[in-house]
């Protein structure tokens, strides 16, 4: 499953600063059962909007990580809260099938 959200960087802060925190938190989160990777993309034409995609084996495993979040991850997220606005896009299932060119 995919957990997808946008990160809007506030004035006076840099996407690179957020990316540093993202990497630190992701290294910890990716140790949770079912974690399958994360990606952070910068929007074309607007360097202050990022798209975050976290991939999980199941929604249940992602939810379990969220409820058992470590203090270290919680602190990283709290430190970033004043510098960014997060807009959750949603949770998406893996497609039953894909057609790739």
N, C-alpha and C positions, 0 to 999 in steps of 0.2 A: 504494500500500500504506500501511497505517497501522501506526505503531509506538506502542504505548500502554503507559503505566506510571503507577503511583501514587507520589506523593511524600508522605511522612508527616513533618510538621514536628515537631521535638523541642521539649520544654519550654524556654522562655526565648528562643525564636526566633520570628519572625513570618513568615507566608506572604508578606507584602509584601516582606520582605527577600529571600526566595527568588525571588519574581517579578522583582525587579530583576536578579538574576543570570541568570534565565531569559531575559529580554529581551536582555541583553548577549550571551549565548552564542548565542541564536537568530539575532540579526542576522548573526553570522559564519557559522553553520551554513547559513543559508538562501541563502548564496552558492554552495553546493556544487551540482554538476549533479544534477538530479532533485528537488531540494527544492521542496516545494509548500506549505509553511506549517506553523505550529505553533499549538496552542491550549493554554491552561492553565485548568482549571476548578476551582472550590472546591466541595467536597462539601457538600450541604445538611445542616445539622445538625452538621457537624464542620468548622470552619474550618481545622483543622490537617491535613486530608487534601485533596490536590490530585490531579486527573486530568490527565495530560499526553498530548496526542495530536499526533504529528508525521506529516505526510503526505508521501509520496515517490512519485515516478513509478514506481520499481521497488525491490525489495529489494536488488538488486545495487548500485544507486546509493547506497542508505542504508548498506550494508555498506562500500562504498568510502570514504564520508565518515568512517565510524567508524575505519577503519584509517589514514586520513590526517588525523586530527584535528589541528587546529592547536594549538600550544603555548598560545595565548591561551585557547582553549576548554577545553583540558585543565586549565589553571590555575583557571578559573572553577568547573569541576566539582569539582576537588579542594578548593577553598575551601568549597564547600557541603557536602561529605561529612560533616563533623562535626555539622552542624545538621539533617540530614534522613536518612531511610531511604527508599530507592527500591525499589519492588517492580515488576518488569517483568510486565505482564499478557500481552503477546505482540505478535506481528506478524500483521496481518490483510490479506487480499487485498481488493481492491475487489470488490463484489458484481457478478455477471454481469448482474444486472438489479435494479432497485429499484421498488417500488410506493409512491408517495407519495400521501397523501390530497389 
